[in-house]
Amino acid sequence: MIPGPHPEQHFSHRVGWLRAAVLGANDGIVSTASLVIGVAAASSNRSAVLVAGMAGLVAGAMSMAAGEYVSVSSQADTERADLEKERRELRDDPSGEREELAGIYVARGLDPELATQVAEQLMDHDALGAHARDELGITDTATARPVQAALASAATFSAGAALPLLAAAFAAGGWRVPMVTLVSLLALVLLGVLGARAGGAPIAKATGRVVFWGALAMAVTALIGKAFGAVV
């Protein structure tokens, strides 16, 4: 009797959209907060701060979407080229490809006879799939999905950027920088927790990493804004 699947919770199937989503949200929070803080530190004009923040939100979301789509499309192109090459090799030299697959299993710990049997059975079932997975490292879970990555990145960037922008809109002039900083840091903490939980990673480590680099970026931008504001 073949045993049923062992119930376990894994998170690798989320890697395609989770990476883009965390990157987008983190960049949205940090870049927009840094931009708003830098402008607010140099000028107390609410309109200037909000216009700069809104421009950063729109431009950043479009840039993230375009960047993710282009980069992940390049990955997808490479995967398709490798699969096409493997398809030709399977057509032209199936015995050599079977030996190659068996050699992979021998390197992973199987004895040669069993490795040959496994290679034969897997290739009889799905030769290209077996080579894609075990030779090229291409699986359905990790396959590049450009549109998914672009949409996830743009949406989460916009959501992240909206938080410091709203804080700047409702805070009084003297409280604008502290309020944007506080809201952004809290947003980064939330992002770190959610990202860690979605990916099954340690919460404290992931959150600390996100907050540290975000706080550093905002602090540097605030100093630059104050320096330029003083010069003006």
PyRosetta script that sets phi, psi and omega in degrees:
from pyrosetta import init, pose_from_sequence

init()
pose = pose_from_sequence("MIPGPHPEQHFSHRVGWLRAAVLGANDGIVSTASLVIGVAAASSNRSAVLVAGMAGLVAGAMSMAAGEYVSVSSQADTERADLEKERRELRDDPSGEREELAGIYVARGLDPELATQVAEQLMDHDALGAHARDELGITDTATARPVQAALASAATFSAGAALPLLAAAFAAGGWRVPMVTLVSLLALVLLGVLGARAGGAPIAKATGRVVFWGALAMAVTALIGKAFGAVV")
pose.set_psi(1, 130.5)
pose.set_omega(1, 179.8)
pose.set_phi(2, -81.9)
pose.set_psi(2, 123.8)
pose.set_omega(2, -178.8)
pose.set_phi(3, -64.8)
pose.set_psi(3, 148.6)
pose.set_omega(3, 177.6)
pose.set_phi(4, -73.4)
pose.set_psi(4, 170.9)
pose.set_omega(4, -179.5)
pose.set_phi(5, -63.5)
pose.set_psi(5, 136.9)
pose.set_omega(5, 178.0)
pose.set_phi(6, -79.6)
pose.set_psi(6, 123.5)
pose.set_omega(6, -175.3)
pose.set_phi(7, -70.3)
pose.set_psi(7, 112.4)
pose.set_omega(7, 176.5)
pose.set_phi(8, -138.8)
pose.set_psi(8, 152.9)
pose.set_omega(8, 177.9)
pose.set_phi(9, -105.7)
pose.set_psi(9, 118.5)
pose.set_omega(9, 177.1)
pose.set_phi(10, -117.7)
pose.set_psi(10, 161.9)
pose.set_omega(10, -173.5)
pose.set_phi(11, -125.3)
pose.set_psi(11, 0.3)
pose.set_omega(11, -175.4)
pose.set_phi(12, -65.9)
pose.set_psi(12, -24.3)
pose.set_omega(12, 180.0)
pose.set_phi(13, -69.3)
pose.set_psi(13, -12.4)
pose.set_omega(13, -179.9)
pose.set_phi(14, -93.3)
pose.set_psi(14, -4.6)
pose.set_omega(14, -169.8)
pose.set_phi(15, -61.7)
pose.set_psi(15, -33.0)
pose.set_omega(15, -176.7)
pose.set_phi(16, -60.8)
pose.set_psi(16, -49.1)
pose.set_omega(16, -178.7)
pose.set_phi(17, -91.1)
pose.set_psi(17, -26.3)
pose.set_omega(17, -175.9)
pose.set_phi(18, -66.9)
pose.set_psi(18, -42.5)
pose.set_omega(18, 179.3)
pose.set_phi(19, -59.9)
pose.set_psi(19, -47.7)
pose.set_omega(19, -179.6)
pose.set_phi(20, -65.3)
pose.set_psi(20, -37.9)
pose.set_omega(20, -178.2)
pose.set_phi(21, -67.9)
pose.set_psi(21, -45.4)
pose.set_omega(21, 179.7)
pose.set_phi(22, -66.2)
pose.set_psi(22, -42.5)
pose.set_omega(22, 178.2)
pose.set_phi(23, -61.2)
pose.set_psi(23, -44.9)
pose.set_omega(23, -179.2)
pose.set_phi(24, -63.8)
pose.set_psi(24, -47.7)
pose.set_omega(24, -179.1)
pose.set_phi(25, -64.2)
pose.set_psi(25, -44.1)
pose.set_omega(25, 179.8)
pose.set_phi(26, -62.6)
pose.set_psi(26, -44.8)
pose.set_omega(26, 179.7)
pose.set_phi(27, -66.1)
pose.set_psi(27, -37.9)
pose.set_omega(27, 178.8)
pose.set_phi(28, -62.9)
pose.set_psi(28, -45.7)
pose.set_omega(28, 179.3)
pose.set_phi(29, -64.9)
pose.set_psi(29, -53.2)
pose.set_omega(29, -171.8)
pose.set_phi(30, -69.2)
pose.set_psi(30, -47.5)
pose.set_omega(30, -175.9)
pose.set_phi(31, -67.9)
pose.set_psi(31, -42.3)
pose.set_omega(31, -179.5)
pose.set_phi(32, -70.4)
pose.set_psi(32, -42.5)
pose.set_omega(32, 177.3)
pose.set_phi(33, -62.1)
pose.set_psi(33, -42.9)
pose.set_omega(33, 179.6)
pose.set_phi(34, -62.9)
pose.set_psi(34, -42.1)
pose.set_omega(34, 179.1)
pose.set_phi(35, -63.7)
pose.set_psi(35, -46.9)
pose.set_omega(35, -179.9)
pose.set_phi(36, -64.0)
pose.set_psi(36, -43.7)
pose.set_omega(36, -179.6)
pose.set_phi(37, -64.9)
pose.set_psi(37, -42.5)
pose.set_omega(37, 179.6)
pose.set_phi(38, -62.0)
pose.set_psi(38, -44.1)
pose.set_omega(38, 178.7)
pose.set_phi(39, -68.5)
pose.set_psi(39, -42.5)
pose.set_omega(39, -179.4)
pose.set_phi(40, -65.2)
pose.set_psi(40, -34.0)
pose.set_omega(40, 178.9)
pose.set_phi(41, -70.4)
pose.set_psi(41, -26.3)
pose.set_omega(41, -179.4)
pose.set_phi(42, -93.1)
pose.set_psi(42, -23.7)
pose.set_omega(42, -176.2)
pose.set_phi(43, -149.1)
pose.set_psi(43, 142.5)
pose.set_omega(43, 178.5)
pose.set_phi(44, -93.0)
pose.set_psi(44, 4.1)
pose.set_omega(44, -178.1)
pose.set_phi(45, -71.9)
pose.set_psi(45, 114.1)
pose.set_omega(45, -177.0)
pose.set_phi(46, -60.9)
pose.set_psi(46, -42.4)
pose.set_omega(46, -178.1)
pose.set_phi(47, -61.2)
pose.set_psi(47, -42.8)
pose.set_omega(47, 179.7)
pose.set_phi(48, -61.9)
pose.set_psi(48, -40.8)
pose.set_omega(48, -179.7)
pose.set_phi(49, -64.6)
pose.set_psi(49, -46.6)
pose.set_omega(49, -176.6)
pose.set_phi(50, -69.2)
pose.set_psi(50, -39.5)
pose.set_omega(50, 177.9)
pose.set_phi(51, -62.8)
pose.set_psi(51, -43.8)
pose.set_omega(51, 178.7)
pose.set_phi(52, -62.7)
pose.set_psi(52, -43.0)
pose.set_omega(52, 179.8)
pose.set_phi(53, -65.3)
pose.set_psi(53, -42.8)
pose.set_omega(53, 179.7)
pose.set_phi(54, -66.1)
pose.set_psi(54, -41.1)
pose.set_omega(54, 177.0)
pose.set_phi(55, -61.7)
pose.set_psi(55, -40.2)
pose.set_omega(55, 178.2)
pose.set_phi(56, -64.8)
pose.set_psi(56, -38.0)
pose.set_omega(56, 179.1)
pose.set_phi(57, -63.7)
pose.set_psi(57, -51.9)
pose.set_omega(57, -176.5)
pose.set_phi(58, -65.1)
pose.set_psi(58, -48.8)
pose.set_omega(58, -178.6)
pose.set_phi(59, -64.1)
pose.set_psi(59, -40.3)
pose.set_omega(59, -179.0)
pose.set_phi(60, -66.1)
pose.set_psi(60, -42.4)
pose.set_omega(60, 179.9)
pose.set_phi(61, -63.1)
pose.set_psi(61, -43.8)
pose.set_omega(61, 179.2)
pose.set_phi(62, -65.5)
pose.set_psi(62, -40.9)
pose.set_omega(62, -179.7)
pose.set_phi(63, -65.5)
pose.set_psi(63, -42.2)
pose.set_omega(63, 179.4)
pose.set_phi(64, -63.7)
pose.set_psi(64, -44.3)
pose.set_omega(64, -179.8)
pose.set_phi(65, -61.7)
pose.set_psi(65, -47.0)
pose.set_omega(65, -179.5)
pose.set_phi(66, -64.1)
pose.set_psi(66, -44.2)
pose.set_omega(66, -179.4)
pose.set_phi(67, -62.9)
pose.set_psi(67, -44.7)
pose.set_omega(67, 178.5)
pose.set_phi(68, -63.8)
pose.set_psi(68, -43.5)
pose.set_omega(68, -177.8)
pose.set_phi(69, -62.8)
pose.set_psi(69, -45.1)
pose.set_omega(69, -178.5)
pose.set_phi(70, -65.9)
pose.set_psi(70, -46.5)
pose.set_omega(70, -176.3)
pose.set_phi(71, -68.3)
pose.set_psi(71, -43.4)
pose.set_omega(71, -179.5)
pose.set_phi(72, -72.1)
pose.set_psi(72, -31.1)
pose.set_omega(72, 174.6)
pose.set_phi(73, -63.5)
pose.set_psi(73, -37.4)
pose.set_omega(73, 176.6)
pose.set_phi(74, -62.3)
pose.set_psi(74, -41.3)
pose.set_omega(74, 176.5)
pose.set_phi(75, -62.6)
pose.set_psi(75, -43.7)
pose.set_omega(75, 179.7)
pose.set_phi(76, -63.1)
pose.set_psi(76, -39.1)
pose.set_omega(76, 178.2)
pose.set_phi(77, -61.8)
pose.set_psi(77, -41.7)
pose.set_omega(77, 179.0)
pose.set_phi(78, -64.9)
pose.set_psi(78, -41.7)
pose.set_omega(78, 178.9)
pose.set_phi(79, -62.9)
pose.set_psi(79, -43.4)
pose.set_omega(79, 179.4)
pose.set_phi(80, -64.0)
pose.set_psi(80, -38.6)
pose.set_omega(80, 179.1)
pose.set_phi(81, -65.4)
pose.set_psi(81, -41.7)
pose.set_omega(81, 178.8)
pose.set_phi(82, -65.0)
pose.set_psi(82, -40.7)
pose.set_omega(82, 179.6)
pose.set_phi(83, -66.6)
pose.set_psi(83, -38.3)
pose.set_omega(83, 178.4)
pose.set_phi(84, -65.9)
pose.set_psi(84, -40.3)
pose.set_omega(84, 176.7)
pose.set_phi(85, -63.2)
pose.set_psi(85, -42.5)
pose.set_omega(85, 179.6)
pose.set_phi(86, -65.9)
pose.set_psi(86, -36.8)
pose.set_omega(86, 178.4)
pose.set_phi(87, -62.4)
pose.set_psi(87, -41.7)
pose.set_omega(87, 178.3)
pose.set_phi(88, -65.7)
pose.set_psi(88, -41.5)
pose.set_omega(88, -179.8)
pose.set_phi(89, -65.2)
pose.set_psi(89, -37.4)
pose.set_omega(89, 177.7)
pose.set_phi(90, -66.9)
pose.set_psi(90, -33.3)
pose.set_omega(90, 178.5)
pose.set_phi(91, -73.5)
pose.set_psi(91, -40.6)
pose.set_omega(91, -173.2)
pose.set_phi(92, -86.3)
pose.set_psi(92, -30.3)
pose.set_omega(92, -175.3)
pose.set_phi(93, -144.9)
pose.set_psi(93, 68.3)
pose.set_omega(93, -176.8)
pose.set_phi(94, -63.9)
pose.set_psi(94, -35.9)
pose.set_omega(94, -180.0)
pose.set_phi(95, -67.1)
pose.set_psi(95, -40.0)
pose.set_omega(95, 177.9)
pose.set_phi(96, -65.4)
pose.set_psi(96, -37.7)
pose.set_omega(96, 177.7)
pose.set_phi(97, -68.1)
pose.set_psi(97, -34.1)
pose.set_omega(97, 177.1)
pose.set_phi(98, -65.8)
pose.set_psi(98, -42.9)
pose.set_omega(98, 177.5)
pose.set_phi(99, -63.9)
pose.set_psi(99, -38.9)
pose.set_omega(99, 179.0)
pose.set_phi(100, -63.0)
pose.set_psi(100, -43.4)
pose.set_omega(100, 179.7)
pose.set_phi(101, -65.9)
pose.set_psi(101, -41.5)
pose.set_omega(101, 177.4)
pose.set_phi(102, -61.7)
pose.set_psi(102, -39.0)
pose.set_omega(102, 178.1)
pose.set_phi(103, -62.5)
pose.set_psi(103, -34.5)
pose.set_omega(103, 176.9)
pose.set_phi(104, -63.2)
pose.set_psi(104, -42.0)
pose.set_omega(104, -178.6)
pose.set_phi(105, -71.9)
pose.set_psi(105, -33.2)
pose.set_omega(105, 175.4)
pose.set_phi(106, -63.2)
pose.set_psi(106, -42.3)
pose.set_omega(106, 178.9)
pose.set_phi(107, -64.2)
pose.set_psi(107, -23.6)
pose.set_omega(107, 179.8)
pose.set_phi(108, -90.0)
pose.set_psi(108, -3.1)
pose.set_omega(108, 172.9)
pose.set_phi(109, 122.9)
pose.set_psi(109, -5.4)
pose.set_omega(109, 178.6)
pose.set_phi(110, -81.5)
pose.set_psi(110, 150.6)
pose.set_omega(110, 174.4)
pose.set_phi(111, -75.0)
pose.set_psi(111, 156.8)
pose.set_omega(111, -172.8)
pose.set_phi(112, -55.1)
pose.set_psi(112, -40.7)
pose.set_omega(112, -177.7)
pose.set_phi(113, -65.5)
pose.set_psi(113, -46.5)
pose.set_omega(113, 179.5)
pose.set_phi(114, -66.4)
pose.set_psi(114, -38.9)
pose.set_omega(114, 179.6)
pose.set_phi(115, -61.3)
pose.set_psi(115, -39.3)
pose.set_omega(115, 178.7)
pose.set_phi(116, -65.8)
pose.set_psi(116, -41.4)
pose.set_omega(116, 178.7)
pose.set_phi(117, -63.8)
pose.set_psi(117, -43.0)
pose.set_omega(117, 179.6)
pose.set_phi(118, -63.3)
pose.set_psi(118, -45.2)
pose.set_omega(118, -180.0)
pose.set_phi(119, -60.7)
pose.set_psi(119, -42.8)
pose.set_omega(119, -179.6)
pose.set_phi(120, -63.7)
pose.set_psi(120, -44.8)
pose.set_omega(120, -177.3)
pose.set_phi(121, -68.2)
pose.set_psi(121, -41.3)
pose.set_omega(121, 179.7)
pose.set_phi(122, -67.0)
pose.set_psi(122, -38.8)
pose.set_omega(122, 179.9)
pose.set_phi(123, -71.8)
pose.set_psi(123, -31.4)
pose.set_omega(123, 174.6)
pose.set_phi(124, -66.0)
pose.set_psi(124, -32.4)
pose.set_omega(124, -179.2)
pose.set_phi(125, -80.9)
pose.set_psi(125, -50.1)
pose.set_omega(125, -178.5)
pose.set_phi(126, -161.6)
pose.set_psi(126, 87.9)
pose.set_omega(126, -174.3)
pose.set_phi(127, -62.4)
pose.set_psi(127, -47.6)
pose.set_omega(127, -178.3)
pose.set_phi(128, -65.3)
pose.set_psi(128, -41.4)
pose.set_omega(128, 178.8)
pose.set_phi(129, -61.9)
pose.set_psi(129, -39.9)
pose.set_omega(129, 179.5)
pose.set_phi(130, -64.3)
pose.set_psi(130, -44.0)
pose.set_omega(130, 179.8)
pose.set_phi(131, -71.4)
pose.set_psi(131, -37.2)
pose.set_omega(131, 177.9)
pose.set_phi(132, -60.8)
pose.set_psi(132, -43.2)
pose.set_omega(132, -177.1)
pose.set_phi(133, -74.3)
pose.set_psi(133, -51.3)
pose.set_omega(133, -169.2)
pose.set_phi(134, -92.1)
pose.set_psi(134, -23.5)
pose.set_omega(134, 177.9)
pose.set_phi(135, -97.7)
pose.set_psi(135, -43.8)
pose.set_omega(135, -174.8)
pose.set_phi(136, -98.2)
pose.set_psi(136, -17.3)
pose.set_omega(136, -178.6)
pose.set_phi(137, 75.2)
pose.set_psi(137, 23.9)
pose.set_omega(137, 179.5)
pose.set_phi(138, -100.3)
pose.set_psi(138, 119.8)
pose.set_omega(138, 178.8)
pose.set_phi(139, -128.1)
pose.set_psi(139, 165.6)
pose.set_omega(139, 177.3)
pose.set_phi(140, -61.1)
pose.set_psi(140, -33.7)
pose.set_omega(140, -178.0)
pose.set_phi(141, -65.9)
pose.set_psi(141, -42.0)
pose.set_omega(141, -174.0)
pose.set_phi(142, -101.2)
pose.set_psi(142, 9.7)
pose.set_omega(142, -179.1)
pose.set_phi(143, -64.3)
pose.set_psi(143, 138.3)
pose.set_omega(143, -179.3)
pose.set_phi(144, -66.7)
pose.set_psi(144, 132.0)
pose.set_omega(144, 178.0)
pose.set_phi(145, -129.4)
pose.set_psi(145, 90.1)
pose.set_omega(145, -173.0)
pose.set_phi(146, -59.7)
pose.set_psi(146, -44.7)
pose.set_omega(146, -177.1)
pose.set_phi(147, -65.8)
pose.set_psi(147, -43.5)
pose.set_omega(147, 178.7)
pose.set_phi(148, -60.0)
pose.set_psi(148, -45.3)
pose.set_omega(148, -179.4)
pose.set_phi(149, -64.6)
pose.set_psi(149, -41.3)
pose.set_omega(149, -178.9)
pose.set_phi(150, -65.2)
pose.set_psi(150, -45.6)
pose.set_omega(150, -178.8)
pose.set_phi(151, -66.6)
pose.set_psi(151, -42.6)
pose.set_omega(151, 179.5)
pose.set_phi(152, -62.4)
pose.set_psi(152, -42.7)
pose.set_omega(152, -178.4)
pose.set_phi(153, -66.2)
pose.set_psi(153, -45.9)
pose.set_omega(153, -178.9)
pose.set_phi(154, -65.5)
pose.set_psi(154, -42.9)
pose.set_omega(154, -177.8)
pose.set_phi(155, -65.8)
pose.set_psi(155, -45.2)
pose.set_omega(155, -178.3)
pose.set_phi(156, -73.5)
pose.set_psi(156, -30.9)
pose.set_omega(156, 173.9)
pose.set_phi(157, -61.2)
pose.set_psi(157, -47.1)
pose.set_omega(157, -178.8)
pose.set_phi(158, -62.3)
pose.set_psi(158, -42.5)
pose.set_omega(158, 179.1)
pose.set_phi(159, -64.2)
pose.set_psi(159, -42.9)
pose.set_omega(159, 179.0)
pose.set_phi(160, -66.8)
pose.set_psi(160, -41.3)
pose.set_omega(160, -178.0)
pose.set_phi(161, -68.6)
pose.set_psi(161, -28.9)
pose.set_omega(161, -178.1)
pose.set_phi(162, -64.9)
pose.set_psi(162, -28.5)
pose.set_omega(162, -175.6)
pose.set_phi(163, -67.6)
pose.set_psi(163, -54.5)
pose.set_omega(163, 176.7)
pose.set_phi(164, -64.9)
pose.set_psi(164, -29.5)
pose.set_omega(164, 179.0)
pose.set_phi(165, -67.3)
pose.set_psi(165, -41.9)
pose.set_omega(165, 176.7)
pose.set_phi(166, -65.5)
pose.set_psi(166, -39.7)
pose.set_omega(166, 177.9)
pose.set_phi(167, -61.6)
pose.set_psi(167, -40.5)
pose.set_omega(167, 179.1)
pose.set_phi(168, -67.9)
pose.set_psi(168, -33.5)
pose.set_omega(168, -177.5)
pose.set_phi(169, -69.8)
pose.set_psi(169, -35.3)
pose.set_omega(169, -174.2)
pose.set_phi(170, -99.9)
pose.set_psi(170, -10.8)
pose.set_omega(170, -178.8)
pose.set_phi(171, -83.6)
pose.set_psi(171, 144.8)
pose.set_omega(171, 175.0)
pose.set_phi(172, -69.5)
pose.set_psi(172, 160.7)
pose.set_omega(172, -173.7)
pose.set_phi(173, -49.2)
pose.set_psi(173, -52.9)
pose.set_omega(173, -177.0)
pose.set_phi(174, -70.6)
pose.set_psi(174, -20.9)
pose.set_omega(174, -178.3)
pose.set_phi(175, -99.3)
pose.set_psi(175, 1.9)
pose.set_omega(175, -172.2)
pose.set_phi(176, -63.7)
pose.set_psi(176, -50.2)
pose.set_omega(176, -178.8)
pose.set_phi(177, -64.0)
pose.set_psi(177, -48.9)
pose.set_omega(177, 177.9)
pose.set_phi(178, -60.6)
pose.set_psi(178, -39.0)
pose.set_omega(178, -178.0)
pose.set_phi(179, -68.7)
pose.set_psi(179, -44.1)
pose.set_omega(179, 178.0)
pose.set_phi(180, -62.2)
pose.set_psi(180, -41.0)
pose.set_omega(180, 179.0)
pose.set_phi(181, -62.3)
pose.set_psi(181, -47.0)
pose.set_omega(181, -178.6)
pose.set_phi(182, -63.3)
pose.set_psi(182, -48.5)
pose.set_omega(182, -179.2)
pose.set_phi(183, -62.1)
pose.set_psi(183, -40.4)
pose.set_omega(183, -178.9)
pose.set_phi(184, -67.2)
pose.set_psi(184, -40.7)
pose.set_omega(184, 178.6)
pose.set_phi(185, -66.0)
pose.set_psi(185, -41.4)
pose.set_omega(185, 176.7)
pose.set_phi(186, -63.5)
pose.set_psi(186, -38.5)
pose.set_omega(186, 177.7)
pose.set_phi(187, -64.6)
pose.set_psi(187, -38.4)
pose.set_omega(187, 178.1)
pose.set_phi(188, -67.0)
pose.set_psi(188, -38.1)
pose.set_omega(188, 175.9)
pose.set_phi(189, -61.2)
pose.set_psi(189, -46.7)
pose.set_omega(189, 179.1)
pose.set_phi(190, -61.7)
pose.set_psi(190, -42.1)
pose.set_omega(190, 178.5)
pose.set_phi(191, -61.7)
pose.set_psi(191, -44.2)
pose.set_omega(191, 179.3)
pose.set_phi(192, -60.7)
pose.set_psi(192, -42.1)
pose.set_omega(192, 179.8)
pose.set_phi(193, -66.6)
pose.set_psi(193, -48.2)
pose.set_omega(193, -178.2)
pose.set_phi(194, -64.8)
pose.set_psi(194, -42.4)
pose.set_omega(194, 178.8)
pose.set_phi(195, -63.3)
pose.set_psi(195, -41.0)
pose.set_omega(195, 179.6)
pose.set_phi(196, -66.6)
pose.set_psi(196, -42.2)
pose.set_omega(196, -179.9)
pose.set_phi(197, -67.1)
pose.set_psi(197, -40.2)
pose.set_omega(197, 179.7)
pose.set_phi(198, -66.3)
pose.set_psi(198, -32.3)
pose.set_omega(198, -178.2)
pose.set_phi(199, -100.2)
pose.set_psi(199, -0.3)
pose.set_omega(199, 179.6)
pose.set_phi(200, 70.4)
pose.set_psi(200, 25.9)
pose.set_omega(200, -177.8)
pose.set_phi(201, -96.9)
pose.set_psi(201, 164.3)
pose.set_omega(201, 176.2)
pose.set_phi(202, -61.4)
pose.set_psi(202, 126.8)
pose.set_omega(202, -173.0)
pose.set_phi(203, -68.0)
pose.set_psi(203, -45.9)
pose.set_omega(203, -175.5)
pose.set_phi(204, -61.9)
pose.set_psi(204, -45.1)
pose.set_omega(204, -178.5)
pose.set_phi(205, -65.5)
pose.set_psi(205, -45.7)
pose.set_omega(205, -178.7)
pose.set_phi(206, -64.9)
pose.set_psi(206, -41.8)
pose.set_omega(206, -178.8)
pose.set_phi(207, -68.0)
pose.set_psi(207, -43.3)
pose.set_omega(207, 179.4)
pose.set_phi(208, -61.2)
pose.set_psi(208, -39.9)
pose.set_omega(208, 179.3)
pose.set_phi(209, -64.2)
pose.set_psi(209, -46.0)
pose.set_omega(209, -179.2)
pose.set_phi(210, -64.0)
pose.set_psi(210, -45.2)
pose.set_omega(210, -176.6)
pose.set_phi(211, -68.3)
pose.set_psi(211, -41.3)
pose.set_omega(211, -177.1)
pose.set_phi(212, -60.4)
pose.set_psi(212, -52.0)
pose.set_omega(212, -176.0)
pose.set_phi(213, -70.9)
pose.set_psi(213, -32.8)
pose.set_omega(213, 176.1)
pose.set_phi(214, -66.4)
pose.set_psi(214, -44.1)
pose.set_omega(214, 179.4)
pose.set_phi(215, -64.3)
pose.set_psi(215, -38.6)
pose.set_omega(215, 179.2)
pose.set_phi(216, -63.5)
pose.set_psi(216, -43.8)
pose.set_omega(216, 180.0)
pose.set_phi(217, -62.2)
pose.set_psi(217, -43.0)
pose.set_omega(217, -179.5)
pose.set_phi(218, -67.5)
pose.set_psi(218, -38.3)
pose.set_omega(218, -179.9)
pose.set_phi(219, -65.1)
pose.set_psi(219, -43.4)
pose.set_omega(219, 179.2)
pose.set_phi(220, -63.4)
pose.set_psi(220, -42.6)
pose.set_omega(220, -179.4)
pose.set_phi(221, -65.9)
pose.set_psi(221, -39.4)
pose.set_omega(221, 178.4)
pose.set_phi(222, -62.7)
pose.set_psi(222, -41.0)
pose.set_omega(222, 178.5)
pose.set_phi(223, -64.3)
pose.set_psi(223, -41.4)
pose.set_omega(223, 178.4)
pose.set_phi(224, -64.6)
pose.set_psi(224, -42.5)
pose.set_omega(224, 178.4)
pose.set_phi(225, -61.3)
pose.set_psi(225, -42.0)
pose.set_omega(225, 178.8)
pose.set_phi(226, -66.0)
pose.set_psi(226, -39.1)
pose.set_omega(226, -179.0)
pose.set_phi(227, -64.8)
pose.set_psi(227, -45.6)
pose.set_omega(227, 178.9)
pose.set_phi(228, -69.3)
pose.set_psi(228, -35.1)
pose.set_omega(228, 178.1)
pose.set_phi(229, -65.0)
pose.set_psi(229, -36.9)
pose.set_omega(229, 178.5)
pose.set_phi(230, -67.4)
pose.set_psi(230, -37.0)
pose.set_omega(230, 178.9)
pose.set_phi(231, -66.5)
pose.set_psi(231, -43.6)
pose.set_omega(231, 179.5)
pose.set_phi(232, -64.5)
pose.dump_pdb("model.pdb")
